[in-house]
Amino acid sequence: MTILDVLLLTIIIEFFPVFFLMRKECSAARIAFAVVAVNLITNPVANCLYPEFPFWPVEAGVIIVEAALFALLFDADLKKGAMLSLAANAPTILLS
């Protein structure tokens, strides 16, 4: 799999939990934009760090950064951003 394949797969997988949690508050287009934007920032950095660092610290960093980004993009507090980030990353973590 290329890095673009990994990015696309991650976006598809992470869209569904975020959509499920935000579908009553935002349009599907806004949710898709947020998931794509967040992953365009975090996924390439994470993929560069994975060969050099253990999986869990990198993934923890991704979850923290994505929590802040989701909070910003959805105009929500950090608690909601953290919930969205954990939900979005749970399938990716389970598949890794």
N, C-alpha and C positions, 0 to 999 in steps of 0.2 A: 504494500500500500504506500502510495506517495503521501507527502505531508498535506497536499490538497485533499486527497481522499479522506485522510484522518480528520481534517477540519470539517469537511462536509458531513461526514458521519456524526461527528460530535454535535454539530449544529442541529441535525435532524433528531438525534437522540435527546438533546437537552431542550428542544422546543416543546415537547409534549408535557413534561412536568410543569414547566413555566406556564404554558397555555392553560393547563388544568387549573392552576392556582390563580391565574390572572384574568381568565376569560370573561368574568363578570365586570371587571374594572376597565379593561382595555380591548381594543380591536385586535384581531388576529395579526393584522399587518404591523401594529405597534409592538406586539409581543415578538413577532418574527424579527423585526428590526433590532430590538433589544438583544435578543439571543445571538443574532449574527454579529452585532457590534461588539458585544462582550467577548465572544469567542475569537473575533479578529484580533483583539488585544491580547487575550490570555493564552490562546492555543499555540501560536507560534513560539512565544517565550517558553511555555511549558515544554514543548517538544525540543527546544534547544537545551533546556536544563535537565531533562530526563536522563541523558547519557552520563551526566556528570554528578548527579545527586540522586539520593534514594527517592522512590516514588512518593512516599507519604509526605515528606516535607514540601515537595513541589506541589502536590495536590492540595495541601493545606494552604499554601500561598495562593493558589488559583482560587480556592473557595473564598478566601478573605478578600482578594481583589474583586472577584465577581460579585460578592455581597455589596461592596461599595458601589460598583458600577450599576447593578440592578437597582439599588436604592436611588441613585442619581437619575437613571433613565426612567424609572417609574414614579419619581417624586415621592418616594416612600422613606420610612425610617430604616435605620440599619438592621433592626430586628427582622423586618420583612425582607430586606435585601439578603440577609443571612439565610432565612428560610428558603427563599427562591434559589439561592446559590447551592445550598445543600440538596434541595430537591432536584435541581438540574444536574448536579454532579453525581448523585447517587447511582444512576444507571451506568455512567461511565466508569465509576469506581468499581462497581460490581462486575463489569465486563473486562476490567483490566487484570 
